[in-house]
Amino acid sequence: MVHPNLSRYLCWTLGISFAVGLPVAAASHGLLAVDLPIELMLVLLVSPAVVAIGLVAAGGGSAAVRRLLWRQGLRPPARWWVVALITPFAINAVALLAHAIGGGTPPELPGAPAPEQQVVPVWLLPLVFIAYSAAEEAGWRRYALPRLQARTSALTASVLLGLVWAVWHLPLHLVAGSTQGSIGYPSYVVGTIATSVVFTWLYNSSGGSLATVVLLHASAQASYVVLPVLPSVTGATTTYELAVTAKVLLAIVLIATFGARELSRSPRQTDGPTTRPIAPMA
C-alpha cells in the first residue's frame, strides 16, 4: 500500500507539472489564443520542493521542514562529494570518447549552454544549476525516495521514482524549441530511470545526504555544458544515446555490486528517524 502522503505528493507534483506545463507547451506551438511566457515553467521546476515542504509543514510544522532539509550531525565522507562531482562528467566523457572512436566528429569543447540557459550570464549558471537541483532533490530524493524505500527494495523504488521523474518532465519535452524537445522521449525515460538508480545509490551510500544528491544533479547540468552531448547543442542524437547507454551500464554495475535491496553497503534510507546511525562502508 502506498503511503497516503506519498500519494498526495505524487499527485500534486504531477498535477502542477501538467497544469502549468501543458498550456505553456500548447502556447509555444500556437495552439492557444494567448501567449504564455516560458518563465511559467519555473513553477514546474520548483514544484517538487514546494509540495514536499508543504506536506511536511502541514504534518509537523517548522521542525519537520528543518528535518526534511537538514539532517543535523550528518557529515558524509569526502569520497561521496567527489563521486557526486565527477560521475556526470565521466559519463559524458565516455560518450564523447565512444563517439570519437566510432569515427564521429568531436564537438567543440567546452560547449555552449543549452538555448534556454543562454539568457543567464555564464558565471551565474553554477548558482542556477544548484538552485534548480535543490528544488528537485528536496522532493524526489529527500521526500519521495525514503518513503518508497520503506515499502520496497531500493531498486524498485529507483525504477518507480525514475518513471515518475520522467513523466513529470514530459511537458518540457512538448515545448517548441526546448532542449528536452530535441531528445527522443523513450531514450529520455530509459536514461532517467538509470539516473534514478545512480541517485539512489549515492543517497543511500551517503547516509541520506540531500547536499550530495544536489551536487550530483548540479554537476550533471554543468557536464552538459563542459562536455556537450545534448542534441540541442551538438545537432545530433548520437552522443546523447551513447551517454544514455553509459548510464544504463553504470546502473547495471551498481545493481550487480551492491544488490537490488539496498543499492548500497549501508542500509537503504527510509522515512524513519534521521538520527539512525549510518552503517560504515565495508
C-alpha positions as semicolon CSV with decimal commas, in nm:
position;residue;x (nm);y (nm);z (nm)
1;M;0,000;0,000;0,000
2;V;0,134;0,343;-0,096
3;H;0,187;0,585;0,192
4;P;-0,101;0,841;0,179
5;N;0,136;1,137;0,196
6;L;0,343;0,990;-0,086
7;S;0,028;0,954;-0,297
8;R;-0,056;1,317;-0,228
9;Y;0,297;1,419;-0,313
10;L;0,296;1,242;-0,648
11;C;-0,050;1,371;-0,739
12;W;0,041;1,730;-0,655
13;T;0,378;1,734;-0,829
14;L;0,248;1,567;-1,145
15;G;-0,068;1,778;-1,133
16;I;0,130;2,104;-1,115
17;S;0,359;1,987;-1,394
18;F;0,073;1,920;-1,632
19;A;-0,149;2,208;-1,520
20;V;0,131;2,457;-1,584
21;G;0,341;2,282;-1,846
22;L;0,080;2,166;-2,096
23;P;-0,072;2,513;-2,155
24;V;0,277;2,662;-2,195
25;A;0,366;2,384;-2,440
26;A;0,043;2,436;-2,634
27;A;0,101;2,812;-2,649
28;S;0,457;2,757;-2,776
29;H;0,307;2,575;-3,077
30;G;0,048;2,846;-3,138
31;L;-0,240;2,626;-3,022
32;L;-0,375;2,880;-2,773
33;A;-0,513;3,226;-2,834
34;V;-0,291;3,366;-2,559
35;D;0,087;3,378;-2,544
36;L;0,210;3,220;-2,220
37;P;0,565;3,312;-2,116
38;I;0,812;3,025;-2,088
39;E;0,906;3,164;-1,746
40;L;0,590;2,998;-1,611
41;M;0,787;2,674;-1,627
42;L;0,969;2,794;-1,315
43;V;0,657;2,690;-1,124
44;L;0,703;2,337;-1,257
45;L;1,075;2,331;-1,176
46;V;1,033;2,425;-0,809
47;S;0,720;2,214;-0,751
48;P;0,896;1,902;-0,610
49;A;1,042;2,101;-0,319
50;V;0,737;2,324;-0,270
51;V;0,497;2,029;-0,247
52;A;0,729;1,834;-0,016
53;I;0,775;2,131;0,216
54;G;0,401;2,197;0,218
55;L;0,312;1,840;0,312
56;V;0,581;1,819;0,577
57;A;0,486;2,155;0,728
58;A;0,119;2,056;0,741
59;G;0,204;1,740;0,931
60;G;0,486;1,851;1,156
61;G;0,542;2,224;1,137
62;S;0,871;2,405;1,102
63;A;1,066;2,139;1,292
64;A;0,965;1,879;1,033
65;V;1,067;2,112;0,750
66;R;1,410;2,158;0,908
67;R;1,439;1,782;0,934
68;L;1,350;1,748;0,567
69;L;1,609;1,999;0,451
70;W;1,883;1,948;0,706
71;R;1,998;1,632;0,881
72;Q;2,171;1,758;1,192
73;G;2,505;1,595;1,253
74;L;2,521;1,421;0,915
75;R;2,859;1,472;0,751
76;P;2,903;1,233;0,459
77;P;3,260;1,113;0,396
78;A;3,450;1,327;0,147
79;R;3,454;1,048;-0,113
80;W;3,081;1,091;-0,176
81;W;3,126;1,459;-0,259
82;V;3,396;1,362;-0,509
83;V;3,173;1,091;-0,658
84;A;2,885;1,337;-0,692
85;L;3,106;1,590;-0,865
86;I;3,285;1,368;-1,118
87;T;3,032;1,098;-1,210
88;P;2,831;1,304;-1,465
89;F;3,149;1,431;-1,629
90;A;3,281;1,073;-1,652
91;I;2,959;0,957;-1,819
92;N;2,970;1,233;-2,081
93;A;3,343;1,180;-2,136
94;V;3,282;0,810;-2,204
95;A;3,006;0,901;-2,450
96;L;3,225;1,150;-2,638
97;L;3,519;0,908;-2,643
98;A;3,300;0,629;-2,782
99;H;3,165;0,870;-3,041
100;A;3,519;0,966;-3,148
101;I;3,633;0,601;-3,162
102;G;3,335;0,528;-3,386
103;G;3,452;0,793;-3,629
104;G;3,228;1,077;-3,514
105;T;3,334;1,438;-3,525
106;P;3,422;1,564;-3,175
107;P;3,218;1,865;-3,061
108;E;3,384;2,191;-2,970
109;L;3,487;2,187;-2,604
110;P;3,364;2,336;-2,385
111;G;3,020;2,351;-2,538
112;A;2,766;2,630;-2,528
113;P;2,488;2,630;-2,267
114;A;2,151;2,496;-2,376
115;P;1,942;2,759;-2,561
116;E;1,714;2,838;-2,267
117;Q;2,018;2,878;-2,039
118;Q;2,179;3,140;-2,259
119;V;1,962;3,416;-2,110
120;V;2,169;3,375;-1,792
121;P;2,531;3,500;-1,771
122;V;2,771;3,207;-1,779
123;W;2,916;3,297;-1,440
124;L;2,568;3,264;-1,286
125;L;2,498;2,919;-1,430
126;P;2,653;2,723;-1,139
127;L;2,420;2,901;-0,897
128;V;2,123;2,837;-1,125
129;F;2,214;2,468;-1,151
130;I;2,242;2,436;-0,773
131;A;1,911;2,617;-0,714
132;Y;1,719;2,405;-0,965
133;S;1,883;2,087;-0,839
134;A;1,793;2,166;-0,478
135;A;1,434;2,239;-0,581
136;E;1,406;1,894;-0,738
137;E;1,608;1,683;-0,497
138;A;1,439;1,810;-0,180
139;G;1,130;1,646;-0,326
140;W;1,244;1,346;-0,529
141;R;1,525;1,207;-0,317
142;R;1,473;1,359;0,028
143;Y;1,094;1,323;0,047
144;A;0,973;1,061;-0,200
145;L;1,260;0,813;-0,217
146;P;1,277;0,724;0,156
147;R;0,902;0,667;0,166
148;L;0,922;0,438;-0,136
149;Q;1,219;0,250;0,008
150;A;1,029;0,191;0,333
151;R;0,790;-0,029;0,135
152;T;1,003;-0,185;-0,137
153;S;1,362;-0,252;-0,241
154;A;1,594;0,029;-0,334
155;L;1,596;-0,084;-0,697
156;T;1,217;-0,096;-0,727
157;A;1,193;0,243;-0,559
158;S;1,450;0,381;-0,805
159;V;1,263;0,250;-1,108
160;L;0,926;0,379;-0,986
161;L;1,068;0,719;-0,898
162;G;1,256;0,732;-1,228
163;L;0,931;0,674;-1,418
164;V;0,753;0,947;-1,221
165;W;1,051;1,178;-1,273
166;A;1,037;1,121;-1,650
167;V;0,659;1,178;-1,666
168;W;0,697;1,496;-1,460
169;H;0,943;1,625;-1,724
170;L;0,709;1,543;-2,015
171;P;0,566;1,898;-2,056
172;L;0,921;2,027;-2,104
173;H;0,961;1,787;-2,396
174;L;0,650;1,930;-2,556
175;V;0,764;2,294;-2,551
176;A;0,868;2,408;-2,900
177;G;1,242;2,464;-2,929
178;S;1,325;2,335;-2,581
179;T;1,641;2,136;-2,514
180;Q;1,442;1,838;-2,395
181;G;1,222;1,863;-2,704
182;S;1,528;1,768;-2,911
183;I;1,561;1,440;-2,719
184;G;1,365;1,129;-2,811
185;Y;1,130;1,071;-2,518
186;P;1,174;0,688;-2,499
187;S;1,551;0,734;-2,470
188;Y;1,497;1,003;-2,210
189;V;1,280;0,769;-2,000
190;V;1,544;0,495;-2,010
191;G;1,818;0,742;-1,919
192;T;1,611;0,890;-1,637
193;I;1,545;0,550;-1,481
194;A;1,916;0,465;-1,498
195;T;1,998;0,805;-1,349
196;S;1,748;0,740;-1,070
197;V;1,938;0,421;-0,978
198;V;2,263;0,619;-0,956
199;F;2,099;0,885;-0,740
200;T;1,954;0,622;-0,506
201;W;2,296;0,458;-0,472
202;L;2,456;0,789;-0,377
203;Y;2,173;0,891;-0,145
204;N;2,182;0,563;0,045
205;S;2,561;0,542;0,049
206;S;2,595;0,895;0,188
207;G;2,351;0,818;0,469
208;G;2,068;1,021;0,318
209;S;2,257;1,341;0,239
210;L;2,046;1,588;0,044
211;A;2,352;1,800;-0,033
212;T;2,537;1,520;-0,212
213;V;2,249;1,444;-0,450
214;V;2,201;1,817;-0,511
215;L;2,568;1,833;-0,608
216;L;2,527;1,527;-0,834
217;H;2,228;1,688;-1,006
218;A;2,401;2,024;-1,048
219;S;2,716;1,852;-1,172
220;A;2,509;1,672;-1,435
221;Q;2,376;2,007;-1,558
222;A;2,728;2,152;-1,570
223;S;2,864;1,846;-1,751
224;Y;2,627;1,911;-2,042
225;V;2,793;2,250;-2,089
226;V;3,155;2,143;-2,045
227;L;3,119;1,811;-2,232
228;P;2,821;1,862;-2,464
229;V;2,614;1,558;-2,557
230;L;2,267;1,712;-2,586
231;P;2,118;1,723;-2,939
232;S;2,019;2,088;-2,896
233;V;2,391;2,171;-2,872
234;T;2,561;1,904;-3,087
235;G;2,296;1,894;-3,359
236;A;2,279;1,512;-3,349
237;T;2,143;1,244;-3,117
238;T;2,439;1,005;-3,129
239;T;2,634;1,137;-2,831
240;Y;2,319;1,161;-2,619
241;E;2,229;0,799;-2,698
242;L;2,582;0,696;-2,603
243;A;2,550;0,886;-2,274
244;V;2,223;0,703;-2,202
245;T;2,399;0,373;-2,273
246;A;2,678;0,468;-2,031
247;K;2,419;0,549;-1,763
248;V;2,245;0,215;-1,812
249;L;2,575;0,028;-1,790
250;L;2,668;0,216;-1,472
251;A;2,329;0,135;-1,320
252;I;2,375;-0,234;-1,403
253;V;2,720;-0,234;-1,240
254;L;2,581;-0,071;-0,925
255;I;2,294;-0,320;-0,903
256;A;2,531;-0,616;-0,952
257;T;2,780;-0,479;-0,699
258;F;2,555;-0,358;-0,419
259;G;2,236;-0,560;-0,470
260;A;1,881;-0,459;-0,553
261;R;1,760;-0,449;-0,194
262;E;1,987;-0,175;-0,055
263;L;2,179;-0,042;-0,359
264;S;2,446;0,044;-0,105
265;R;2,667;-0,113;0,159
266;S;2,473;0,096;0,409
267;P;2,104;0,033;0,489
268;R;1,867;0,196;0,243
269;Q;1,723;0,522;0,373
270;T;1,358;0,518;0,481
271;D;1,123;0,776;0,632
272;G;1,220;0,672;0,986
273;P;1,413;0,882;1,240
274;T;1,702;1,071;1,088
275;T;1,912;1,002;1,396
276;R;1,958;0,638;1,297
277;P;2,330;0,559;1,286
278;I;2,486;0,515;0,945
279;A;2,647;0,178;0,885
280;P;3,017;0,206;0,792
281;M;3,133;0,130;0,442
282;A;3,292;-0,213;0,404
